[in-house]
């Protein structure tokens, strides 16, 4: 039995366990392939260490919501208006792929927005701009999307790459969020190939990437770009804390397992490393020494002890934290 027959069975009845399993497995394979493509383009940094197979299951699970009779609601809605009996196997596969890609993209944007404080700030500003919008088109926020015209659901959603290309041609580094919103609305209204709606989180990601592009020359010389100061408002500490925790887990605990360091010493090293890296990037006391930072954590520490027993480990951990922080910024802002 082909995918088309499996889909027809699952839409019309709940008594087809084998066909449902086939449909689910096919959708999971599509979702997994899409996530692997995203991962290869370094678009899944916030999900580092998570199993892509599990993410794929999480992102498509809601697509298999059932009504009281056990029929698949989302698939019924999506294929409403299509005569499945007249469609070929490749046509069915193409439409299912579009559905799953959209579902994964929507859930991916939503999950990123929940995990990324900087995006939440841009999203809040976009919501304020939507509420106060004074353009000729009526615009609203609905179910995670910026919506200008309802309906037209038979059209695909605009790809994020298309929006980024169009929007980047219209912006300059001094433009504000309300003006950006007007440009986005105009872009959507000047085309008829896609729905007149766009993921708000997806738009926030695009805006941030465009602003980073404007500051790319500064990023080469300075890890924290000007856009960070304007959009993050001091959330450098969250990025640094993420790097410190990563090094503590991947390197520090190895020292403990090998009895080369106590948990108390590890805490002291990591706290000192955090302060040293912070001073290096945003502090004013650039001459602060590793010894001074570690002594803050170990008040009884003498300089000779530091040089003999602690300096090498601390310098190594500082180097790792700094490198991880740079990697975080490059991948998160790229």
N, C-alpha and C positions, 0 to 999 in steps of 0.2 A: 504494500500500500504506500503511495507517494505522499509527499507533504501536503498536497492539496486535499486529498481525501482525509488525512489526519485532521487538518484544519476544519474542514466541513463537519466532521464528526464532533469535534470539541466545541464548535460554536452552537451546534444544534442539540447536543445531548451530553449528559454527564457520565454516561455508561460506556466510556471508551478509555479505560485506563492506559492501555498500551499506546493508543494514538496520542493521548495527552502527554505521555512520557516522551514520545518521539518529538512532539512539538516543542516541549520544554527543552529537551536536549539540543535541538536545532537552534533555538533562540539563545541558549546559553553559549553555544559555539560562536554565534554571530557576535554576541556581547563581548566574549573573551577576545576575539580577534580585534574588535574595535579598541578595547582597553590596551591590548598589546601594541597597537599602532600608536596610541596616545603615549604609552610608556616609552616607546622608542624615540619619540619626539620630546622627551623630558617634560611632559605635561601632567605627570602623576606624582610630583615630588611629595605632596602632602600625604600621599598614601604609601610612602616608602616603607618597605618591609611587610606590607600586607599582601596576601595571596590574591592574585588577579582573578583566579577562579572563584574565590569567595566573594570578591567585589562584584563580579559579573552576576552571581546569584542574587546578591543584595539589590543590585540595580534593576533587575528585571522582575523581581518577585511580585511587585504590585500589578504587573501586566497580566497576571494569571488570577486576578480577582474573579470570584464566581458569584452569580446571583443565587437566589434561593433554590433554583432548579439545577444548580451546578454548571450552568453554562458560563463561558468566559466572556465577561462583560466588555472588557477593553477590546478584545478582538472583534466582538459583535459590532461595537461602535465604529471601529476602524474600517471594517470591511462592509459597513452598511452602504448600500448603493452599488456594490460590485456583484456581478453574477459569477460566483466562484466556479460553477459548473462549466462555464464557458471560457474560463481562464486557463492558461497553460501552467505547467509546473514552474518554469523560469519566471513567469509574471508573478506568481504567488510568492516565490522566494524573494524576488526583488521588493515587493511590498512589505513582506515581513522584515526584511533587512532594514528598510527605511523606518519601520515602526520601532525596532529594537535600537537602532542607532539613536533615534530621537529620545527614546526613554533613557538610555544610558547617558546621553549628553545632558539631559535635564537633571537626572539624579547626581551626575558628576558635578555639575555646577552647584547644585544645592548642597552637596557634601563639602565642596571647597568653601562655599560661603560660610558654612557652620564652623569650619576649622580655621579660617583665615581672618584675623581681626582687621587687617587693612582693607580687605574687600568689604567687610561689613560697614566700614565708614563711608566708602564710596557709595554703597547701596543705600545707606541712610540719606545721603545727600541727593541721590537720584529720586528717592521716594518723596523727599521734600520738594524737589523740582517738579515732579509729576503733580503733586497736590497744588502747587502754586503756578502751574503752567498757564501761560497766557497766549498760546499759539492758536491758529485758526482751526486746528484739528483737535477733537476731543480725545484725550488720552487718559488711561487709567492703569492701575496695577491690579492684576487678577491672577491668582494661583501661580505666583512666581514669575509672571510675564508682564512686560510693558505692552499694553494692548491699545491699538489705535482704531482698528475696525474688527468687530467680532464677525464670526462666520468665516467663510473661505477656508474651512478646515480641510478641504480636499487638496489644498495646495501644501507643499512642503514648507517647513520652517526655514528661514533664511540661514544659510551656513555662517558660522561665526567668522570664517576667513573672509567671506564676502563683505560682511559688515565692517570688519577691521580695515580692509583695503579702502572701502568707500569713505569711512569715517576719518582715517588718517590723512586723507587728501584734503579734508576740510578744516582740520584743527591746527592751532598753533599753541605754543607752550603757555600762553597767558589766558587761554579761554577757560571759562568757568563752567561748572556742571549744568546750570540752567541753559546756557548756550549750546552745550554739547547735546542736551536732550532735544533741542529744536532741530539740530542737524540730523540726529538719529531719526526723528519723526519724518523729516523731509526725505531722507534716504529711503525709508520704507514706503512712503507715499508715491515716490517717483518710479516705482517698479510694480509689476503685476505678476511676477513669477512666483513670489513667495507670500506667505501669510503676513498680515500687517500686525505682527506681534513678535516680540523677541525676549529671550530670557534676561531678566534683570541682572542676575549674577553673571551671566555670560557677557553682558554689556559692561559690567563693572570690571571684569577681567580684561576686556579689550581696552577700556579707558586707561587702566593702569599700564598695560603694555605700551600704549601709544605715548604716555607721559615718560616712561622709561626710555623709549626711543629718542625722545627729545633731549634726554639727559645722558645719552650713551657716551658722549665724549668725556663727561665727568665721571661716569662709572669706571672708566679705564684707570683713572688716577685716584679714585676715592670709592671705597666699598659702599658707603652710604650716600646715595645720590640725593640731590635737592628734592626730588619728588618724594623721597622718604619723609623729609621734614614737613612737606605740605600735606601728604596723605596719611602717613602713619602717626604723626604727632607723638613721637616719643616711644613707639612700640618696639624700638630696637631691643629692649630688654627681653621681650618675648622670643625674638629670634636667637638671642644669645643664650637664654635659658634652654631653648630647644637643643642648641649645639652642646651645651654643658651636659645635659641629660644623656645625649647620644654618646658622648665620649665616656661619661661615667659608666654607662651600661656596656659599651663595646670594649673598652680598654680597662677602665678602673676596676671592674669586678673581676677581670682576669688576674690582676695583681692580688686581689683578696683570695681568689681560689688557689693561687699558687703560694699563698702565705708570704707574699712579698710586701704586704701592706695591710694595716688594720682598717676597719670601716671608719674609725675616727680620723685616721690619717688621710684616708681618701676624701672625706668631707672637707678637711682642711685644704688639701690640694685643689679640689674642684672649686671651692669658694675663692681661693686665691687666684686660680686661673681665670675665673669669671671677672674678677676685679681688674686683673692685668689686661685682659683683652678689651674690656670696656674702656679703660683708660687709654689704651692704644688707639681706639677708633673715635671716641667722642669725649674723652676726658681732657682736662686742662693741665694735669700734672704729668706731662710726658716723661719726666725723669724718675718716676716712681720705680723702685727696684723690685725684683722678684722676692728678694729677702724681706723687704718691708711688708709686702703683701702677705707672705706666708707667716710672718711674725704676728700679724694681726690675728691670725687664726691659732697660732701657737705662741703665746706670750713668753714662754720660758726659752724659746729657741735662741741659741747663740749663733753668731755668724759662722764660726768654724764648723759647727754642727751642720749648718745649712749647706756649706760648700761640700762637706764630706759625704753627707747622707741624703740630702734633699734636692739640691740644685738640679741635678740631671733629670730626675723624675718630673719635677715641676716644669722645667723648660720644655720637656717632651709633651706634657699634657697641655700646656699653653699653646704650643705649636699646633697640636691636633684640634683644639677648640677653635683657634683662629682660622685654620684651614676649613673646618666644617662650617663656620659662620660665613666665610666667603662663598663657599659652595651653596649655602642656603640662599644667599642674596642673589647669586648669579642665576640659579634655577628658579627662584621664586619671582624674580623681577624680569626674567628674560621672556 
